[in-house]
Amino acid sequence: RGVMLALYTGQRGSDVVRLGPTFVDEGGFDLSQIKTGRQVWCPILPELADEMATWERRPGPYLLQDHGKPYTRKRLSLHFDEQRGKVPALAGVTLHGLRATAVVRLRRAGLSTSQIQDVIGMSMAMIERYSRFADRKQSGKAAIVSLSERRKLEAKGTA
């Protein structure tokens, strides 16, 4: 649950551990971020909504430890680190890195920096920083397509 919430909301761990049904408002999470105090409305994307539909509906945060106590940010990080070694798909992933992954995913989906800022509640500078390599890769791929199309047009024009 923690991975899904972090990956699909882009929120910091300190906010992910707080999320629960009371934060849901019109298809998104309405929260005031712990670190910045910024009020954010973060849409619940279909992939996360599908996952959340399988969760038991009860009051309190979505993330509970085995003994039923809510997670702290620190405990979530420790537990994530323990589990990462058991899940090959999480090799090399950090909990905070899921925040950057959320930014890249939204950028690749075509959202502008200001839209991502509104959705995640992150500064434009951080969004640019997190997505800089993805933007370069996407731009490079677009350049190859453009060059390929230009060559085709040139070949037709000279034939």
Salt bridges, closest charged atoms under 4 A:
ASP15 OD1 - ARG18 NH1 2.69
ASP81 OD1 - ARG84 NH2 3.19
GLU82 OE2 - ARG75 NH1 3.80
GLU128 OE1 - ARG107 NH2 3.19
ASP135 OD2 - ARG107 NH2 2.86
